[in-house]
Amino acid sequence: MSTPRISGRTFEGTPRADGTVGVRDNVLVLPSVICSHIVAERIAARVDGAVATPHDHGCAQLGADNEQTRRTLLSIAQNPNVAGTVVVGLGCEEVQSAEVATALESRGVTVRELSIQGVGGTDECVERGVEAATELAQSRRTSQTVADLSDLTLGVVSSDLDASTIESADPLVGHVADEIVDAGGRVVAAGNERLVANPDEARDAATDEARDSMDALLDRHEGHPARATRVGQFARDRPFEDVTRAWGENAVSEVLPYGERATLSAGLAAVDAPSRFAEATTALAAAGANVVVHVTGDGILSGHPLVPVVKVTGDPGTAAALPNDIDLSARRGAPGDLLERLVAVANGEACLAEGHGLTEFAITRVGPSM
Protein backbone atom coordinates (compact mmCIF):
# COMPACT_ATOMS: atom_id res chain seq x y z
CA MET A 1 0.00 0.00 0.00
CA SER A 2 1.36 3.43 -0.89
CA THR A 3 1.83 6.06 1.78
CA PRO A 4 -0.90 8.74 1.73
CA ARG A 5 0.19 12.09 0.37
CA ILE A 6 0.21 15.12 2.67
CA SER A 7 -1.15 18.52 1.66
CA GLY A 8 -1.98 21.95 3.00
CA ARG A 9 1.44 22.83 4.47
CA THR A 10 2.26 26.54 4.58
CA PHE A 11 5.04 28.72 5.97
CA GLU A 12 6.08 32.37 6.06
CA GLY A 13 8.89 33.28 3.67
CA THR A 14 10.57 36.34 2.21
CA PRO A 15 9.40 37.17 -1.33
CA ARG A 16 12.07 38.04 -3.89
CA ALA A 17 11.78 40.19 -6.98
CA ASP A 18 12.23 37.17 -9.27
CA GLY A 19 9.18 35.44 -7.78
CA THR A 20 11.07 33.00 -5.55
CA VAL A 21 10.64 32.82 -1.78
CA GLY A 22 13.50 32.79 0.71
CA VAL A 23 13.31 30.76 3.90
CA ARG A 24 16.26 32.71 5.31
CA ASP A 25 17.07 36.41 4.85
CA ASN A 26 20.83 36.70 5.04
CA VAL A 27 23.35 39.14 3.65
CA LEU A 28 25.99 37.17 1.77
CA VAL A 29 29.63 38.21 2.12
CA LEU A 30 31.07 36.56 -0.96
CA PRO A 31 34.84 36.21 -1.43
CA SER A 32 35.64 36.09 -5.12
CA VAL A 33 38.93 34.35 -4.38
CA ILE A 34 40.63 32.25 -1.71
CA CYS A 35 42.87 35.22 -0.86
CA SER A 36 39.95 37.25 0.48
CA HIS A 37 38.02 34.58 2.34
CA ILE A 38 39.40 35.42 5.80
CA VAL A 39 38.47 39.07 5.33
CA ALA A 40 34.98 37.98 4.23
CA GLU A 41 34.61 35.83 7.34
CA ARG A 42 35.70 38.70 9.58
CA ILE A 43 33.15 41.01 7.98
CA ALA A 44 30.30 38.51 8.36
CA ALA A 45 31.22 37.79 11.99
CA ARG A 46 30.59 41.44 12.89
CA VAL A 47 27.21 41.87 11.19
CA ASP A 48 24.01 40.27 12.45
CA GLY A 49 22.32 38.42 9.64
CA ALA A 50 25.44 38.11 7.50
CA VAL A 51 27.07 34.87 6.35
CA ALA A 52 30.32 34.22 4.48
CA THR A 53 31.18 31.49 2.00
CA PRO A 54 34.94 30.87 2.29
CA HIS A 55 36.40 28.73 -0.48
CA ASP A 56 39.69 27.70 -2.11
CA HIS A 57 39.03 28.97 -5.63
CA GLY A 58 39.19 32.01 -7.91
CA CYS A 59 42.96 32.18 -8.43
CA ALA A 60 45.31 30.32 -10.83
CA GLN A 61 42.51 28.13 -12.18
CA LEU A 62 42.42 26.93 -15.77
CA GLY A 63 39.63 27.64 -18.29
CA ALA A 64 36.74 25.35 -17.37
CA ASP A 65 37.46 25.54 -13.65
CA ASN A 66 37.71 29.32 -13.75
CA GLU A 67 34.38 29.57 -15.54
CA GLN A 68 32.74 27.06 -13.18
CA THR A 69 33.87 29.02 -10.12
CA ARG A 70 32.54 32.26 -11.60
CA ARG A 71 29.24 30.63 -12.59
CA THR A 72 28.79 29.14 -9.13
CA LEU A 73 29.50 32.40 -7.30
CA LEU A 74 27.02 34.28 -9.47
CA SER A 75 24.30 31.68 -8.91
CA ILE A 76 24.96 31.45 -5.17
CA ALA A 77 24.36 35.18 -4.81
CA GLN A 78 20.99 34.74 -6.56
CA ASN A 79 19.78 32.09 -4.11
CA PRO A 80 16.38 33.10 -2.68
CA ASN A 81 17.79 32.99 0.86
CA VAL A 82 20.11 35.93 0.04
CA ALA A 83 18.86 39.48 0.71
CA GLY A 84 21.95 41.18 -0.74
CA THR A 85 25.62 40.51 -1.41
CA VAL A 86 28.95 42.12 -0.57
CA VAL A 87 31.60 40.82 -2.99
CA VAL A 88 35.12 40.90 -1.52
CA GLY A 89 38.19 40.45 -3.72
CA LEU A 90 41.93 40.80 -3.45
CA GLY A 91 42.55 42.69 -6.68
CA CYS A 92 44.78 40.46 -8.79
CA GLU A 93 42.70 37.27 -9.01
CA GLU A 94 41.25 35.51 -12.03
CA VAL A 95 37.66 35.88 -10.79
CA GLN A 96 37.62 39.63 -10.21
CA SER A 97 35.28 40.98 -7.54
CA ALA A 98 34.32 44.02 -9.64
CA GLU A 99 33.37 41.83 -12.60
CA VAL A 100 31.32 39.53 -10.35
CA ALA A 101 29.52 42.52 -8.82
CA THR A 102 28.75 44.02 -12.23
CA ALA A 103 27.31 40.72 -13.45
CA LEU A 104 25.18 40.40 -10.31
CA GLU A 105 23.88 43.93 -10.61
CA SER A 106 22.82 43.23 -14.19
CA ARG A 107 20.81 40.29 -12.85
CA GLY A 108 18.96 42.39 -10.31
CA VAL A 109 20.98 41.45 -7.23
CA THR A 110 21.50 44.14 -4.58
CA VAL A 111 25.29 44.19 -4.40
CA ARG A 112 28.26 46.08 -2.99
CA GLU A 113 31.90 45.42 -3.93
CA LEU A 114 35.36 46.10 -2.57
CA SER A 115 38.85 44.64 -2.86
CA ILE A 116 41.68 44.49 -0.36
CA GLN A 117 44.16 46.10 -2.73
CA GLY A 118 41.62 48.64 -3.93
CA VAL A 119 40.76 50.08 -0.50
CA GLY A 120 44.24 50.03 1.01
CA GLY A 121 44.68 46.78 2.90
CA THR A 122 43.11 44.17 5.13
CA ASP A 123 41.97 46.33 8.05
CA GLU A 124 40.42 48.98 5.82
CA CYS A 125 38.66 46.30 3.77
CA VAL A 126 37.17 44.74 6.89
CA GLU A 127 35.88 48.09 8.15
CA ARG A 128 34.40 49.12 4.81
CA GLY A 129 32.96 45.65 4.34
CA VAL A 130 31.26 45.82 7.73
CA GLU A 131 29.72 49.17 6.72
CA ALA A 132 28.46 47.75 3.42
CA ALA A 133 27.07 44.56 4.97
CA THR A 134 25.40 46.54 7.77
CA GLU A 135 23.75 48.80 5.21
CA LEU A 136 22.38 45.81 3.32
CA ALA A 137 21.24 44.10 6.52
CA GLN A 138 19.36 47.19 7.66
CA SER A 139 17.66 47.61 4.29
CA ARG A 140 16.32 44.05 4.12
CA ARG A 141 12.63 43.66 3.38
CA THR A 142 10.51 43.28 6.50
CA SER A 143 7.40 41.99 4.74
CA GLN A 144 6.80 38.28 4.50
CA THR A 145 4.40 36.20 2.49
CA VAL A 146 2.44 33.05 3.22
CA ALA A 147 4.01 30.37 1.06
CA ASP A 148 3.34 26.69 0.48
CA LEU A 149 5.05 23.65 -0.99
CA SER A 150 4.89 25.13 -4.49
CA ASP A 151 7.33 27.80 -3.27
CA LEU A 152 9.92 25.28 -2.13
CA THR A 153 12.95 24.31 -4.13
CA LEU A 154 14.16 21.24 -2.29
CA GLY A 155 17.75 20.16 -2.70
CA VAL A 156 18.46 16.45 -2.25
CA VAL A 157 21.82 14.80 -1.73
CA SER A 158 22.34 11.25 -0.54
CA SER A 159 26.03 10.92 0.24
CA ASP A 160 26.27 7.14 0.46
CA LEU A 161 24.61 4.01 -0.85
CA ASP A 162 24.72 1.91 2.30
CA ALA A 163 22.00 -0.69 2.74
CA SER A 164 20.19 1.38 5.38
CA THR A 165 20.19 4.38 3.06
CA ILE A 166 18.77 2.49 0.07
CA GLU A 167 16.22 0.53 2.09
CA SER A 168 14.78 3.19 4.39
CA ALA A 169 16.18 6.73 4.14
CA ASP A 170 16.22 7.27 0.37
CA PRO A 171 12.63 6.00 -0.18
CA LEU A 172 11.35 8.28 2.58
CA VAL A 173 13.08 11.31 1.06
CA GLY A 174 11.93 10.31 -2.41
CA HIS A 175 8.32 10.24 -1.29
CA VAL A 176 8.62 13.79 0.06
CA ALA A 177 10.35 14.88 -3.16
CA ASP A 178 7.36 13.56 -5.12
CA GLU A 179 4.98 15.36 -2.77
CA ILE A 180 6.71 18.67 -3.38
CA VAL A 181 6.71 18.21 -7.16
CA ASP A 182 3.04 17.20 -7.10
CA ALA A 183 2.31 20.42 -5.18
CA GLY A 184 4.01 22.50 -7.87
CA GLY A 185 7.44 22.81 -6.26
CA ARG A 186 10.91 21.97 -7.54
CA VAL A 187 13.41 19.30 -6.55
CA VAL A 188 17.09 19.60 -7.49
CA ALA A 189 19.12 16.45 -6.91
CA ALA A 190 22.89 15.94 -6.77
CA GLY A 191 24.78 12.70 -7.31
CA ASN A 192 26.21 12.46 -10.83
CA GLU A 193 27.96 9.17 -10.01
CA ARG A 194 24.57 7.50 -10.22
CA LEU A 195 24.02 8.81 -13.74
CA VAL A 196 27.53 8.13 -15.04
CA ALA A 197 27.44 4.56 -13.73
CA ASN A 198 24.13 3.87 -15.51
CA PRO A 199 24.11 5.95 -18.73
CA ASP A 200 21.36 4.07 -20.56
CA GLU A 201 19.03 4.18 -17.57
CA ALA A 202 19.90 7.83 -16.98
CA ARG A 203 18.82 8.69 -20.53
CA ASP A 204 15.59 6.74 -20.07
CA ALA A 205 14.91 8.61 -16.80
CA ALA A 206 14.97 12.00 -18.57
CA THR A 207 12.10 13.62 -20.41
CA ASP A 208 12.45 14.10 -24.15
CA GLU A 209 13.20 17.78 -23.55
CA ALA A 210 15.99 16.99 -21.09
CA ARG A 211 17.62 14.10 -22.95
CA ASP A 212 20.09 16.21 -24.90
CA SER A 213 21.23 17.84 -21.65
CA MET A 214 21.57 14.41 -20.05
CA ASP A 215 23.72 13.32 -23.01
CA ALA A 216 25.86 16.43 -22.50
CA LEU A 217 26.36 15.54 -18.84
CA LEU A 218 27.39 12.02 -19.71
CA ASP A 219 29.71 13.30 -22.45
CA ARG A 220 31.41 15.62 -19.95
CA HIS A 221 32.35 12.63 -17.84
CA GLU A 222 33.21 10.19 -20.61
CA GLY A 223 36.90 9.54 -20.77
CA HIS A 224 37.59 11.36 -17.52
CA PRO A 225 38.59 8.93 -14.77
CA ALA A 226 36.20 9.47 -11.89
CA ARG A 227 37.44 9.69 -8.34
CA ALA A 228 37.42 6.27 -6.73
CA THR A 229 34.48 6.62 -4.37
CA ARG A 230 32.23 4.15 -2.60
CA VAL A 231 29.20 5.82 -4.16
CA GLY A 232 30.59 5.38 -7.68
CA GLN A 233 31.43 1.75 -7.06
CA PHE A 234 28.09 0.96 -5.42
CA ALA A 235 26.20 2.75 -8.20
CA ARG A 236 27.76 0.41 -10.76
CA ASP A 237 26.76 -2.65 -8.75
CA ARG A 238 23.12 -1.76 -8.08
CA PRO A 239 20.05 -1.10 -10.24
CA PHE A 240 19.50 2.51 -11.26
CA GLU A 241 16.16 2.71 -9.49
CA ASP A 242 17.87 1.68 -6.23
CA VAL A 243 20.53 4.37 -6.35
CA THR A 244 18.14 7.20 -7.24
CA ARG A 245 15.32 6.48 -4.79
CA ALA A 246 15.93 9.73 -2.91
CA TRP A 247 15.06 11.66 -6.09
CA GLY A 248 11.51 10.31 -6.17
CA GLU A 249 9.65 8.81 -9.11
CA ASN A 250 9.34 11.80 -11.42
CA ALA A 251 11.24 11.96 -14.69
CA VAL A 252 14.20 14.32 -14.86
CA SER A 253 12.87 17.46 -16.54
CA GLU A 254 16.10 19.48 -16.48
CA VAL A 255 19.81 18.67 -16.29
CA LEU A 256 22.07 21.39 -14.89
CA PRO A 257 25.82 21.88 -15.21
CA TYR A 258 27.53 22.49 -11.88
CA GLY A 259 26.81 26.02 -10.64
CA GLU A 260 23.90 26.65 -13.01
CA ARG A 261 20.50 27.92 -11.84
CA ALA A 262 17.39 25.79 -12.37
CA THR A 263 14.86 27.25 -14.79
CA LEU A 264 12.01 24.74 -14.58
CA SER A 265 8.92 26.08 -12.79
CA ALA A 266 8.13 22.69 -11.24
CA GLY A 267 9.53 19.18 -11.41
CA LEU A 268 12.82 17.35 -10.92
CA ALA A 269 16.22 18.62 -12.04
CA ALA A 270 19.44 16.60 -11.91
CA VAL A 271 22.55 18.62 -11.07
CA ASP A 272 25.97 17.60 -12.38
CA ALA A 273 27.45 17.48 -8.90
CA PRO A 274 29.08 14.69 -6.93
CA SER A 275 27.56 13.17 -3.82
CA ARG A 276 30.25 14.66 -1.55
CA PHE A 277 28.23 16.77 0.86
CA ALA A 278 29.87 20.21 0.76
CA GLU A 279 30.36 20.31 -3.02
CA ALA A 280 26.90 18.90 -3.66
CA THR A 281 25.12 21.34 -1.34
CA THR A 282 26.88 24.33 -2.89
CA ALA A 283 25.67 23.16 -6.32
CA LEU A 284 22.13 22.71 -4.98
CA ALA A 285 22.17 26.20 -3.45
CA ALA A 286 23.45 27.57 -6.76
CA ALA A 287 20.60 25.77 -8.53
CA GLY A 288 18.15 27.64 -6.29
CA ALA A 289 17.44 25.27 -3.41
CA ASN A 290 16.11 27.16 -0.41
CA VAL A 291 16.30 24.08 1.82
CA VAL A 292 18.26 20.82 1.49
CA VAL A 293 17.72 17.28 2.71
CA HIS A 294 20.93 15.34 3.25
CA VAL A 295 20.79 11.57 3.63
CA THR A 296 23.80 10.32 5.58
CA GLY A 297 24.35 6.78 6.74
CA ASP A 298 27.54 7.54 8.65
CA GLY A 299 26.47 10.84 10.18
CA ILE A 300 28.08 13.76 8.32
CA LEU A 301 27.19 16.67 10.59
CA SER A 302 27.95 19.83 8.61
CA GLY A 303 25.41 22.25 7.24
CA HIS A 304 25.78 25.05 4.69
CA PRO A 305 26.10 28.82 5.11
CA LEU A 306 23.17 29.71 2.82
CA VAL A 307 20.61 26.92 3.05
CA PRO A 308 19.30 25.02 6.07
CA VAL A 309 20.21 21.34 5.81
CA VAL A 310 17.89 18.72 7.31
CA LYS A 311 19.78 15.53 8.15
CA VAL A 312 18.14 12.12 7.61
CA THR A 313 19.67 8.73 8.36
CA GLY A 314 18.47 5.18 7.88
CA ASP A 315 21.21 3.76 10.12
CA PRO A 316 19.90 3.05 13.63
CA GLY A 317 23.42 3.20 15.09
CA THR A 318 24.01 6.65 13.61
CA ALA A 319 20.61 7.87 14.84
CA ALA A 320 21.33 6.58 18.36
CA ALA A 321 24.86 7.98 18.46
CA LEU A 322 23.94 11.44 17.13
CA PRO A 323 20.46 12.29 18.44
CA ASN A 324 21.27 16.01 18.58
CA ASP A 325 22.72 16.13 15.06
CA ILE A 326 20.33 14.00 12.99
CA ASP A 327 16.98 15.67 12.36
CA LEU A 328 15.11 12.48 11.49
CA SER A 329 15.66 8.75 11.74
CA ALA A 330 14.05 7.08 8.75
CA ARG A 331 13.57 3.92 10.82
CA ARG A 332 11.31 5.80 13.25
CA GLY A 333 9.86 8.52 11.01
CA ALA A 334 7.45 8.65 8.10
CA PRO A 335 7.28 10.95 5.06
CA GLY A 336 4.84 13.17 6.93
CA ASP A 337 7.38 13.65 9.71
CA LEU A 338 10.04 14.77 7.26
CA LEU A 339 7.67 17.11 5.46
CA GLU A 340 6.57 18.59 8.77
CA ARG A 341 10.22 19.14 9.70
CA LEU A 342 10.95 20.79 6.35
CA VAL A 343 7.99 23.15 6.70
CA ALA A 344 9.03 24.05 10.26
CA VAL A 345 12.57 24.79 9.06
CA ALA A 346 11.21 26.82 6.14
CA ASN A 347 9.16 28.74 8.71
CA GLY A 348 12.34 29.77 10.53
CA GLU A 349 12.99 26.93 12.96
CA ALA A 350 16.69 26.06 13.04
CA CYS A 351 17.66 22.63 11.80
CA LEU A 352 20.21 20.88 14.01
CA ALA A 353 23.25 21.77 11.91
CA GLU A 354 22.21 25.44 12.03
CA GLY A 355 21.78 25.26 15.77
CA HIS A 356 25.36 24.03 16.12
CA GLY A 357 26.71 26.62 13.69
CA LEU A 358 28.30 23.92 11.53
CA THR A 359 28.82 24.95 7.91
CA GLU A 360 30.88 23.91 4.91
CA PHE A 361 31.18 25.57 1.52
CA ALA A 362 33.06 24.00 -1.37
CA ILE A 363 33.04 24.16 -5.16
CA THR A 364 33.89 21.03 -7.10
CA ARG A 365 36.75 21.17 -9.63
CA VAL A 366 36.77 20.19 -13.27
CA GLY A 367 40.54 19.75 -13.56
CA PRO A 368 43.81 20.80 -11.96
CA SER A 369 44.59 24.27 -10.63
CA MET A 370 48.03 25.84 -10.74
N, C-alpha and C positions, 0 to 999 in steps of 0.2 A: 504494500500500500504506500502511495506517495505521501510525503509530508504536506499538510495543508499550507497554502500560501498565506502570508501575513500582509495586511494592508492598513492604510490609515495612519501611518507614522509621520509625524511632522516635527520640525525643529525650527529654531530661530537662527537665521544666518545673515551674513552681511552681503547685500546685493552689490555687484560690480557692474561697471558700465557696459561690459561685453555680454551681459545677461547671465553670467555665472553667479554662484553664491559661495562665499567663503564661510568656512566653519571656524576659522581663526582670523584675526585682524592684526597681523604683525607688520612692522616695518622691517624690510629685508636690508641688511648691510652685506653687500655682495662684493667680495674681492674678485677682481678680474684675473688675478694671478696669484700663485703661491706666495710671492714676495710681499703681498699686502694682507695676507690672511690674519696675521696677528694683530695688525692695526684694526682690521674689521672686527675682530673679536673684542678688542678693547672698547671700541665705539659701542657695540651692541650691549656690552656688559653695563654700560652707564646710562642706558636709555630704557625705561620701562616700555615693554611692548616691542622691543627690537630683537631680532635674531640674526646671527651671522652664519654663513655657510663656508667655512674654511675648507680649502681643497689644495691639491698638489699639482695644479695644471696652469695653463695660460702662458708658459714660457718655454722656449726651445722645443716646441712640439712640431712635428712634421704635418704636411698638408691635411690629411683626413682627420687626424687627431685635433689639430688646431681648429678646424671647422666644427668638429663635434663638440669641443669645449665651448666655443662661442655659441653654437646653437643651443646647447643645454643651458647656459647661463641666461640667454635671452628668454627661453621658455620658462625657466624657474621663476624669473621675475614677473611673469604673467600668470603665475598660479593664483587661483581665486582666494587663497588664504593670505595674499600679500596686499597690503594697503598702499605701499609705496616703497621705493628702492633707493638706497644710497650706494652707488657704485664706487669702489675704492681701488685705485690702481697704484702701481709703482711709478711708471712713466716710460719704461723702456721695453715693456713686454710685447709679446706677439698679439695677445688679446687685449687691446688698448681700452682702458676704462672710458675714455671720451667717446670712442666709437660705439662701445656697448650702450652707453647712455643715450647717444643720438638715435640708435636703432630702437631702443625701448621707447623713447619719446615719440617716435614716429608710429609706434604701435599703441599709443594711448596710455602708457604707463607713467605715473607720477614719479619722477626720477630726479635725483641730485647726483653730482659727480665731483670727485676730487682725486688727485694723485699725490703720493708722498713727495715725489720730486717737484711737482708743480706748485705745492703750497709751502715748501721750505723745510720738509723733514717730518720725522715720525711724530713728535709731540704736537706740532702744529696741525698735522693731518688728523690726529685723534681729536683735538679740540674742535676743529672745524667740522669733522664728521659727526661729533656729538651734537653740535648745533643743528646740522642738517637733519639728522635722524630725529631729534627732538621736535623740530618743526613739522616733519611729516607725521610723527606720532600724535601731535596735538591737533593736526588738521584731519585726522581720520574721521570717516563718516560715523555718526552716532546712531543713525537709523538702522533698524533691522527689519527683516522681512520673514514672514512665516513661509517656510520651505517644506518640501516633502521629498520622497525618495527620487522623484524625477529630477531633483536639483543636485543629487549626489553624483560625483564621479568617483567610484570606488577603485582604488588600486589594489591589486592582488599579487602577492609574491609568496610562493611556497619554496622554501630554501633547501628542502631535502625531499627525498623520495623513500623515506623509511616506511616500513609496513604500517606503523600506526598513523602516519600521515596519509597514505593512500587509502587506508581502510576507514578512517573515521574523520580526520580533520579536513582533508581536501573535499570530500563529499558535502560536509556541512557548509563550508565556505562557498562551494559551487552552488548550493541551493540558494544561498543568500544573494550570490551574484545574479542568478536567474531572476530572483524576486525584484532586484533593483532594475534590471533591464526590462522586465515586464511592466514595471511602474513608469517607464520612460526615462530611466537614468542610464548612466554609462558605466561600463567596467573596462578598465585597462589592466592588462595582465602581463607580467614579466616572466621570463623563463625560456629564452631562445634555445637552450639545449634540447628541450622537448621537441621543438620544431625541426631542428637540424638533425636530430637522431631519427626522425620519422618523416622524411620529406614528402612521400606520397600521401600519407595520412594528413599531413599539415595542409597540403594543397586541397584535399577533399574537405577539410574543415573550414575552408574560407568560402565566402560568397563569391559569385562570379565577378563582382565588382572589385573584390579584394585579392583575387588570385594573382594578378600581375605583381602586386606589391609583395605577396607572399613569395613568389618566384624571385623577386629582387632580394628579399631577405636571405633566402636560401643561397642565391648566387654570391652574396657578400661573404658567406661563410665557407663556400666550396673552395677547397684547396688551401684553406687556412687551418693549420692544426689547432684544434681547440685545446684549451687548458684541460689537463687531466683532472676531472672533478667527479665526485661520486654521483652527482645529479646526471652528468652526461653519460656515465657508464650505465646507471640504472635506467635512464631513459631509452637506451638502446636495447635493454633486456626486458622491457615491459611493453604491453600494448599502449598505443597512443591514448586511448580513452582513460587508461589508468593514470597516466602521468599528467593529464590535463584536467583532472576532476575539479580542481579548485577554480577553474575558469567557468564552470557551469556548462550547460548544454547548448547554448546559442552558437550559431556559426560566427566565425571571425569576420566582422564587417569592415575592419580597417587594420592595416599593418603599418606600424610606425617605426621609422629609423630611431635610433637612440637620440634622445634630446628633442624630438619633434613633438608638437602639440597635437592632441586628438582633435579631429574636426567633425566626427560623427555626432549627431544630436542625441542618439540613443543607440544602445547595442554594445557589442564586445569588440575591443581593439586589442591586438597583440603587439607588444612593444619589443623591439629588438634589443633586449637587455638580458644579462645573465641572471641567474637565480641568487647570486651573492647579494646579501641583504642591502648593504649601503648603496651599491651601484644600482641595484634594481629600484630601490625606493626613490633615488634621485631621478631616474628615468620616468617613474610613475608620476612624481610630482611635476616634472617637466611636461608630461603628457596632459596634465590638468587634474590629477587626482586631488580631491580635497580631504580625503581620509583613506588610509591604507589598512588592509588586513594582511598580517604576516603569519604564515603557518611555519612553525619551527618545532621539529621533533626534539632537538637537543637544547633548546632554550636560549636562543640568541636574544639578548635583552635590550639592545639599543633601539632607540627611536630615530626620528628625523627632525631637523630644525623647523621645517615648514609644514609638515603634515602630521597629524596625530596617527600613531601606529597602534592598532589593536592586535595583541598577540594571541594566537590560538595554537594549542598543541593537542595532538592525539596521543601523546606518550604519557601514561599515568605516572611514571617515575618523575618526568620533568614537571608535570603539574603539581605533584606532591612536594618536590624539592624547591619549587619557585612560586609559591602561592601568591606572593606580592609582586610578581613580575609578569605572570601569564594572566591575561584578561579572561580567557575562557578555556576550559578543558572540554575538548570535543567528546570525551567519554561521558561527561556528566551534563553537557549542555545540548541544546537543540538549536535548529536554525533561528527560531524565534528569539532565543536568548542572545545570539550573536547580533541579530538585527536590532534588538532592543539596546544592546551595548553600543552599536554603531550610532544609533539615533541619539543616545545620551551623550556620546562623545561629540557628535556634530552639534549638539545643543550647548556645548561648552564644558562638559564634564571632562576632566583630565583622564586620559588613559594612563595605564601604570607606568609606561616608559616616560611619558611627560611628567608625571608626578615625581619621578626620580631624577629628572633633568638629564636623561641619557640620550645623546644624539650622535649620529654619524652622517657625514655627507661625503660622497665619493662619486666621481665620474669615471665610467669605464673607458678603457683605451682601445683604440683600433690597432695601433702598432707601437713601435719603440719611440721614446722621446730622447732627445740629446741631453 
